[in-house]
């Protein structure tokens, strides 16, 4: 059974940092690219960034470029989203999203359990 769990969210002040984790099981996820999405209250889910299976390629939404960094642990199915210089507009539920294209990134319909991030001004 496929299981995706994002964790590490919390309440922080603007300018602070958080690192989110995504633990995946139930499939050979170590060979998958992984994306991250977020959904603010009352808004549609939006793309945050993606990383390929090896970690050598990343892509970020313009709103987070230069502040957020994606990485992955090389020996297990864990991905990380380090968020720096957080802003109130970064508030939302964050989800990891395994690629439908295997090692290269392509969005899928699988989001799993998200983690809530709240940034106060």
C-alpha positions in Angstrom: 0.0 0.0 0.0 1.4 3.4 -1.0 1.9 5.8 1.8 3.1 9.4 1.6 3.5 11.5 4.7 4.7 15.0 4.9 5.9 16.3 8.3 7.8 19.1 9.9 5.3 21.9 9.6 4.5 24.3 12.4 4.0 27.9 13.4 6.9 30.3 12.7 7.5 34.0 12.4 8.3 35.7 9.1 11.9 35.4 8.3 12.4 32.1 10.1 13.1 28.7 8.5 11.5 25.3 8.5 12.4 22.0 6.9 9.7 19.7 5.8 10.2 15.9 5.2 8.3 13.6 3.0 8.5 9.9 3.8 7.2 7.5 1.1 6.6 3.8 1.2 4.8 1.1 -0.7 6.6 1.6 -4.0 10.2 1.9 -5.2 10.1 5.6 -4.6 13.9 5.9 -4.4 13.7 5.8 -8.2 11.1 8.6 -8.5 11.3 12.3 -8.9 9.2 14.1 -6.2 7.3 17.3 -6.3 5.9 19.5 -3.5 2.7 21.5 -3.6 0.9 23.7 -1.1 -2.6 24.9 -0.6 -3.4 28.1 1.3 -6.8 28.4 2.9 -9.5 29.2 0.3 -7.0 28.8 -2.6 -6.2 26.2 -5.1 -3.3 23.9 -4.6 -0.1 25.3 -6.3 3.2 23.9 -7.3 6.2 24.7 -5.1 9.0 22.7 -6.6 10.3 19.4 -7.8 13.5 17.3 -7.7 14.5 14.4 -9.9 15.4 11.0 -8.6 19.1 11.6 -8.2 18.8 15.1 -6.8 20.8 16.6 -9.6 17.8 18.5 -11.1 15.4 20.8 -9.3 12.7 23.3 -10.3 11.0 25.9 -8.2 8.0 28.1 -8.4 9.0 31.8 -8.9 7.4 32.7 -5.5 9.9 30.5 -3.6 12.9 30.6 -5.8 16.0 31.5 -3.8 14.3 30.8 -0.5 13.4 27.1 -0.7 15.7 24.2 -1.4 14.8 20.6 -2.3 16.9 17.6 -1.4 16.6 13.9 -0.8 18.3 11.4 1.4 20.3 9.0 -0.8 19.6 5.8 1.1 16.0 5.9 2.0 12.7 7.2 0.7 12.9 10.6 2.3 12.7 14.0 0.6 13.2 17.4 2.2 12.0 20.9 1.5 14.0 23.5 3.3 12.1 26.8 3.5 14.1 29.9 4.4 13.1 33.5 4.9 9.5 32.4 5.3 6.7 34.9 4.5 3.1 35.0 5.6 2.1 34.1 2.0 3.9 30.8 2.5 1.2 29.7 4.9 -0.7 26.6 3.8 -0.8 22.8 3.8 2.2 21.3 2.1 2.1 18.0 0.3 4.7 15.8 -1.5 3.7 14.4 -4.9 5.5 11.5 -6.5 6.2 11.8 -10.2 4.0 10.0 -12.7 7.1 10.0 -14.9 9.4 7.9 -12.8 12.9 9.4 -12.5 11.9 12.6 -14.3 9.4 15.0 -13.0 5.8 14.9 -14.1 2.9 15.7 -11.7 0.6 12.9 -10.5 -2.7 12.7 -8.6 -1.1 11.2 -5.5 -0.6 13.7 -2.6 -0.9 11.8 0.6 -0.9 13.4 4.0 0.1 17.0 4.2 1.7 19.1 6.9 0.5 22.6 7.9 2.8 25.6 7.8 1.7 28.9 9.4 3.9 32.0 9.1 2.9 34.9 11.2 3.9 38.5 10.3 
